[in-house]
Amino acid sequence: MNESNAIYHEMGLSDAVLSFADAVEATLTAPFARTDAIAARNQAKVLLAMQRCRVNATHFNLSTGYGYDDEGRDNLERVYAACFGAEAALVRPQITCGTHALALALGANLLPGNELLSPAGAPYDTLHGVIGIRPTPGSLAEYGVTYRQVDLKSDGSFDYDAIRAAINDRTKLITIQRSKGYDTRPSFSVEEIGELIAFCKSVKPDVRCMVDNCYGEFVEDKEPTEVGADLMVGSLIKNPGGGLAPTGGYVCGKKDMVDRCAYRLTAPGLGAEVGANMGLLTSFYQGFFLAPTVVQSAVKGAIFTAACYERLGFRVVPESGAVRRDIIQAVELGSRERMCAFCKGIQAAAPVDSYVTPEPWAMPGYEDEVIMAAGAFNQGSSIELSADGPIRAPYAVYFQGGLTWYHARLGVLMSLQKLLDAGLIELK
Ligand SMILES: *Cc1c(COP(=O)(O)O)cnc(C)c1O
């Protein structure tokens, strides 16, 4: 027993797991250095935006009621716009989640008779109801907005011929999802998104392009709005909230499009002028300030997870050496028992609810049972360390988040320990 490992032994970690993890980590200098360099540039980007917007203590003041003349709220929106190279932004606690932000952006910028095009396959599951792919009250389809989709080619690339053919007189808005979410396709790089947008605009110059940026913010040193996206949308309990924002969402991009979102969020004529901040501005500003290093931690956790499980012979997506496009790491564990043990480990390493045991359950709306491990300060926050997955072949768990790299690392170590204790892996 190594005495300097005493604290880890107290947590239930064995020397076998600790030395395995050290050996894996020693191979990760290059990808970690790349992640650090991106975080350094993104920290400067956020800092410069805050300085240019002359953030000061009055910007953290509480507003209630209508929220008229809320300078702190308005300035936060200028900070987001400046950082992301956008004309304007709407950053609000009244935007309840990522799906709401996306529904807002779509509903505000599509009118009856317009068509929405998804040129890179099916959008995130929750958007099926919003668009009306799955008949749902209040969907865009009910308002006479049609939808067209072009799937990726079998090699995962954009089907440019089919996209050209799909763009027509009615095509008003194009929606592109940066992260694969829980799909199996690769996530897109910002550069790839820029190329796709340029192509769509070469076919129809006045078409508008929006990007679902969920899970993507600060993973690269550029965002989609810096490569031609007209609108970009995300959730504050994912990357840009930095783990501190307790709720909220954002849209940023072209001013006319953001204005329309504001009119739709509140009321035509009122727009962004109303909306109390309810005392959340410190968490929004400070979370945005911390977001580049929080994302850095989450990305390191994802790389480390990939490297550990790859070494044990499991298929991981993306592979440990791949350049990261988002914070999600899939590990195909091949059995229900391994999924449960993995999630037990993540749960046991949590700062909140560490004593509970995650069990698979029949979650409403899902065909298969789902297991989830999360012990977060903000409910449902997926920038905080969590793991989940549907109990079905290939028995993949999706690992994401980690407010600090050391916590993400401990989560992975605990997952390995639980698998080892249950005789479900052999450490090599
Ligand atoms: C999380 C996510 C959403 C939806 O966000 P919610 O906050 O869960 O509503 C949409 N698109 C992608 C790619 C996501 O990862």
The ligand as an SDF file (V2000), in Angstrom:
LIG
                    3D

 15 15  0  0  0  0  0  0  0  0999 V2000
  -29.2090   18.8170  -24.7090 C   0  0  0  0  0  0  0  0  0  0  0  0
  -29.4380   19.0530  -26.1360 C   0  0  0  0  0  0  0  0  0  0  0  0
  -30.6080   19.6430  -26.6040 C   0  0  0  0  0  0  0  0  0  0  0  0
  -31.8050   19.9480  -25.7320 C   0  0  0  0  0  0  0  0  0  0  0  0
  -31.5070   20.5820  -24.5780 O   0  0  0  0  0  0  0  0  0  0  0  0
  -32.4080   20.4300  -23.2690 P   0  0  0  0  0  0  0  0  0  0  0  0
  -31.8250   21.4600  -22.3940 O   0  0  0  0  0  0  0  0  0  0  0  0
  -32.2100   19.0380  -22.7480 O   0  0  0  0  0  0  0  0  0  0  0  0
  -33.8110   20.7110  -23.6370 O   0  0  0  0  0  0  0  0  0  0  0  0
  -30.7130   19.8920  -27.9510 C   0  0  0  0  0  0  0  0  0  0  0  0
  -29.7250   19.5670  -28.8060 N   0  0  0  0  0  0  0  0  0  0  0  0
  -28.5850   18.9740  -28.3860 C   0  0  0  0  0  0  0  0  0  0  0  0
  -27.5260   18.6250  -29.3810 C   0  0  0  0  0  0  0  0  0  0  0  0
  -28.4010   18.7070  -27.0440 C   0  0  0  0  0  0  0  0  0  0  0  0
  -27.2720   18.1280  -26.6320 O   0  0  0  0  0  0  0  0  0  0  0  0
  1  2  1  0
  2  3  1  0
  2 14  2  0
  3  4  1  0
  3 10  2  0
  4  5  1  0
  5  6  1  0
  6  7  2  0
  6  8  1  0
  6  9  1  0
 10 11  1  0
 11 12  2  0
 12 13  1  0
 12 14  1  0
 14 15  1  0
M  END
$$$$
